[in-house]
């Protein structure tokens, strides 16, 4: 097995964090990138596991599971006229 460079470990850390669903802003700061664009351009490839994780986040928005707590009745405000 060849030598492992510190940069290789850094690349592995960033890739792992992004694929695990970590916030790109936080990963970018940890990596020391100047902005998130650098992070997404270098590490922005989506893998199968990352895509599944992203889809999993949207399961909470399933219309069959949502509870409508909003009132649809009209609200009237009774304002007394002052003379």
C-alpha positions as CSV (number, residue, x, y, z in Angstrom):
1,X,0.0,0.0,0.0
2,X,1.3,3.4,-0.9
3,X,1.9,6.4,1.4
4,X,-1.1,8.3,2.5
5,X,-0.7,12.0,2.4
6,X,-2.3,14.5,4.7
7,X,-4.2,16.0,1.7
8,X,-5.6,12.5,1.0
9,X,-7.1,12.4,4.5
10,X,-8.5,15.9,4.1
11,X,-10.1,14.9,0.8
12,X,-11.6,11.8,2.4
13,X,-13.0,13.9,5.3
14,X,-14.7,16.4,3.1
15,X,-16.1,13.7,0.8
16,X,-17.4,11.7,3.8
17,X,-19.0,14.7,5.4
18,X,-20.8,15.8,2.3
19,X,-22.0,12.3,1.5
20,X,-23.2,12.0,5.0
21,X,-25.4,15.0,4.6
22,X,-23.4,17.6,6.5
23,X,-24.1,21.2,5.7
24,X,-21.9,22.4,2.8
25,X,-21.3,25.7,4.5
26,X,-19.9,24.0,7.6
27,X,-17.8,21.6,5.6
28,X,-16.4,24.5,3.5
29,X,-15.4,26.3,6.7
30,X,-13.8,23.2,8.2
31,X,-11.9,22.6,4.9
32,X,-10.6,26.2,4.9
33,X,-12.1,27.0,1.6
34,X,-12.7,30.7,0.8
35,X,-16.4,30.0,0.0
36,X,-18.9,27.2,-0.6
37,X,-18.5,27.5,-4.4
38,X,-14.9,26.1,-4.1
39,X,-16.2,23.1,-2.0
40,X,-19.1,22.3,-4.4
41,X,-17.0,22.7,-7.5
42,X,-14.4,20.3,-6.2
43,X,-16.5,17.9,-4.2
44,X,-19.9,18.5,-5.7
45,X,-20.3,15.1,-7.3
46,X,-23.3,13.2,-6.1
47,X,-23.0,9.6,-5.2
48,X,-25.8,7.0,-4.8
49,X,-25.7,7.1,-1.0
50,X,-25.8,11.0,-1.0
51,X,-28.7,11.0,-3.4
52,X,-30.7,8.6,-1.2
53,X,-30.0,10.7,1.9
54,X,-31.2,13.9,0.1
55,X,-34.4,12.1,-0.9
56,X,-34.9,10.9,2.7
57,X,-35.1,14.5,3.9
58,X,-38.1,15.1,1.7
59,X,-40.1,12.2,3.2
60,X,-41.2,14.4,6.0
61,X,-43.1,16.5,3.4
62,X,-45.4,13.5,2.4
63,X,-48.8,15.1,2.0
64,X,-50.4,12.0,3.6
65,X,-48.5,12.7,6.8
66,X,-49.1,16.4,7.1
67,X,-51.5,17.8,9.7
68,X,-53.4,21.0,8.7
69,X,-53.6,23.1,11.8
70,X,-54.5,26.2,9.9
71,X,-58.0,27.6,10.1
72,X,-59.7,28.2,6.8
73,X,-62.5,30.2,8.4
74,X,-62.7,33.9,7.8
75,X,-61.5,36.1,10.5
76,X,-63.5,39.3,11.2
77,X,-62.2,42.1,13.3
78,X,-64.9,44.1,15.0
79,X,-63.8,47.7,15.1
80,X,-65.8,50.2,17.1
81,X,-66.1,53.6,15.6
82,X,-65.0,56.5,17.9
83,X,-66.9,59.7,17.9
